[in-house]
């Protein structure tokens, strides 16, 4: 018989690290399944919600975690023992999330996964895989972009592209770099600090944003045709200057800061398209992609870096994410990492 209580990681105050404590094991409502959590993601969205400055503010105290993976314990839709990935339907936002031993999950938020897929990978793969693909191909239109309207010069194949990935050692940046390389593009992968250069996927040219001489050369050459920027912040307007006139800049994240200032006359002169990635509007597309992208991970065509921490050491994981020190995505597990 299942215990009446379970362990959870609960947020009691905005901006403070969640506390490991006991809570009642959830009961199921209509259309829900009970999942035993094996791994739960810690994401920048989780940190944004935790700050209390986001437009979505769960009622305190709340159990966070917007993504996870585990095994079906009780369900009318799935067989017991089925491995599932968890995401969506307000988990960790408007209802308790995945930072718990057991979660009552709407069936619509569950996706069956291969039984041999590592739980920590399953819990963290959705966002970097789908965001990278959509940023490169659907929004950036890798290999199919008109660069110079005056001369009707087209980029019609990916091999003609020079893709700069900002934050190429991060979770999304690393996958985007691998995908662009696989398509045949020339890829320049940037990192915030020189010590992160070894984490950029092999095959990309690498540089540190702290290397003023290297960044000045990019600004002088303006050889980049597609900018994939995962960090945002004040430096974004400078990086726009690396892009060839008529090129495009796809904005994926804001870990480097949420505010950007543009000099409009210079932007008009540069003629670079600014293209935001809003994954909330592309959920159906992402859901259609995730199965095939996961297969690429399982056969080794794509590599995902996942940093695992035991749930009792969650404070370390939160601090590493805040400081930008995490190696790929972060997963919390109920066993020692």
N, C-alpha and C positions, 0 to 999 in steps of 0.2 A: 504494500500500500504506500502511496506517495506521502511524503511528509507534509504537514500542514504549513510549515515555514520553509523559506529558501534564503539564500544569500543574494543580495543585490548591491549595486553601486548607485547610491542615491544622492541627488543634488539638493542641498538644504538652503543655499544662499547663492545669489548671483556672483560669479567671479571666483568662487571657492571650489577647491578640488572635491569631487564627490566622496562620500563616506561609505565604506563597506559595512553593511549591517544586515539584520534579519528582517524579512517581510513575509506576509502571507503568500503562499503559493496561489497563483491566480486561478480563478474559475472561468469556464468557457461561456461565451455568449453565442448567439446564433451565427453560423458561418465562420466560426473560429476554430483554430487548432492549437493544441498545447505543444510547444516545442521546447525540448531540452537544449539549451544553448551550449555549444562547444567552443565557439569563438565569436567575439563581438568587435566590430570596428570602432576605432576612435578617429574621427575625421575633423577637418576644419569646420564643417557645418556644426558638429557637436560643440566645438569650442565657441563658435559664434553664438549659438543658442545659450550656452553656459554663461556667456558674458552678460546676458540680460539686456543687451542693446539691440537685439534683433527684433524685427516686427512680430516674430513668432515667440511667445513667452509662455511656456507651460506653467501650470499652477504649481507652486512650490509646496512641499518637496516633490521631486519627480525623478523617475528612473530614466536616464538618458540612453543614447545608442540608437542610431538610425539604420544601422545595418548589422547583420549577423548571419550565423549559419549554425545548424544543429540537426537534431533528429526528432521526428514526430513521436510524441508520447501518446497523444489522444486526438482523434480527428474523425469526422464523418466523410471527409473527402480523400485523405491520404492514408495509406496503410501505415501502421505503426512500424517504426524503424526506418522509414523513408528519410533520406538526407535531403535537407532543403536549405536554400539561401533565403534570407529575409530582408525586405526593403520596402518602404513606402507605407501608404495608408496611415500616415500620421505617427508612426512609431518613433518614439523619442522626441516628438514634437507636441502632438495633441493627446497622446496616450503613452503609457509606459513603454520604454524601449528595450533594447537587447542587452543592457548591462545587468543581467539577472540570470539565475540558474534556469528558470523557466519563464516563458513568455506566452501569453495568450495572443495569437496572431490572426488577423483576418486572413482567410484563405487567399484573398486576392493579392496579399503581400508575400506569398510563398511561391518559390520556384524550385521544382525538383532538380537536383544536381546529381552528377555521377557519384556512385558510392565510393569511388577511389579518389575523389577530389579532396585535397586537404582542406579542413574546415576553415583555417585562418585565411587561406587563399580565397575560398568561396565567399567568406565574409567581407573581403576587401576588394575583390576583383571588378565588381560591376562598374564603379565610377571611373577608374583609370582606363579600363578597356573601352567602354562606350564613349566616354568624353573624348578620348584621343581620336577614335575613329571619326566621330561626328565633326570634331574640330578640323581635322585634316581633310576629310573627303566631302562631307555634306556642306560645311560652311566655308572652309578654305578652298574647296574644289581643287585639290592637288592635281596638277597636270592638265587642267582644263580651264585656264583663265586668260582672258584677253589683257595683255599688259599695255600695249601702246595703240590706242585707238587711231592715232594719226597715221600710223604706217600699217595698220591692220596686222601687226606682228602678234601671233598667238603663242602661248605656252600650251601645247597640246599633249605633251607627255611629261610624266613626272621627272624624267631624266633632265629636263630643261630647268627644273626648279632648284633654287637655293633656299632651303628652309632653315630658319634660325629658331631653335627651341630654347626659350628662356626658362631656366629651371630644369635642365635636362637630367639632373640626378634625382629629381623628385618622382613621385608615383606617376602622375599624368605625363610629366615631361619625358620620363624614361620610355614609357610606352609609345608616346608620339614620335620620339626619336627612332625607335625600332621600326615603327610602321612606315615612316618616311624613308628610311634606309631600304626597307624591303621593297618599296615602290620604285627605287632607283634614283631618288633625289640625292643631291649633295646636301648634307646636314651639318650645321654648326650648332653645337650644344653648349650652352653657357651655364655656369654655376656661379653662386654668390661668393664662394671662397675657393681658393686653389686646392685645398685639401679634399674637396668633393669631386675634383676632376676624375679620379679613378672610378667613380660610380656612374659616369656617363657611358651608355652602351658603346661597345666597340664599333668602329666604322665611322663615327662622327668626328668631325674636327671639334676641338674643345678650347674654351677660353674662360677665364674668370672675369666676371664683371668688374672686379677690382683692378684689372689690368688696363690702365688708361690708354696705353699705346695700342693695344689690340682693339679696344672699342673705338678708338679714334680712326683706325684703319677701316673698320666696318662703316663708320659714318662717311669717310672719304670715298670709299668704293661704291657704296649703295648697291651692292650686288644681291642683297636678299630680295627674293620675290614673295616669300610667304613667312610671316612672323607668327609663331605660336607662343604667346606670352602667358605663362602660368603664375606670374608673381605680381603683376600690376605695379602699383606704387608710383612714387614721384619719378622714377627713372623711365617709366613707360614712354613719355613724350620724347625723351632722348633716343630711345630705341626705335621709334618711328623713323628717325633719320637714317637708319640703316637700310630702309626698304626702298627699292627701286620705284621711281614714279609710276603709278598705275598698279602697283602691287597691293597687297592686303595684309592687315594685321588682325589676327584672331585673338580675342581676349578671353582667357580661360579662367584665371584666378586672381586673387588679390592678397596673397600672403605677405607681399611686400608693402601693402598699404592700400586703402580703399579710395584715396583721392588722387586725381590726375588733373594737371593743368596743361591745356593746349594753347599754343600761340596760333590762333586761327589763320592769320595770313600765311604762316609757314606751313600749316597743314594743308591749306588750299593749294599752295605751290607744290608741295610734295605729292598731292593727289593719291594718298594711300587710303584704301577703304578700311574703316574700323568695323569689325564684325564680332559682336559679343556671342558667347556660347551660353544660351539659357537652356539647361538640360531639363528644367521643369516642363518646358513646352515640347520636349522631344522624347518624352518617356516611352511612347509607343514605339518610336524608332529604336530607342535603346533596347527595349525588351525584345525586339525582333533580331537585334544584333548579338545579344549577349551569349546565346548558345554557341554560335559559330566562333566567336572570339575566345570563349572558354576552351573550346576544342583546340585552338591554336596554342593556348597555354599548356594544355595537357600533353600535347605532342612536342612541346619544346620550341615552337616557332616564335613564341613571344615569352619573355621572362618578366615575372612580377616580383619585385622586392617586397617582402613582408617582414616586419619586425614584430616579434611576439613578446608579450609581457604577461605574467601571471596577474590575475585580477587583483590580488592583494598588493601588487606593486603598481597599481594604476597611476599613482601620483607621478612615477618616473615617466610613464608613457605620455601623460599630459604635458609635463614639462619639456620633454624632448620635442613634442609637436609644436609647442609654443615657441621654442627657441630655434626651430628649423633644423634640428639635429637628427630627425628620424631618417632611417634608411628605408625609403619606400613608404608603404602604408603601415599603420599600426593596428595590431589585433590584441585584444585581451582574451585570455583563456582561463578556464577553471582548473587547469593543471599547471604545474610549474613550467615556465618557459625554458 
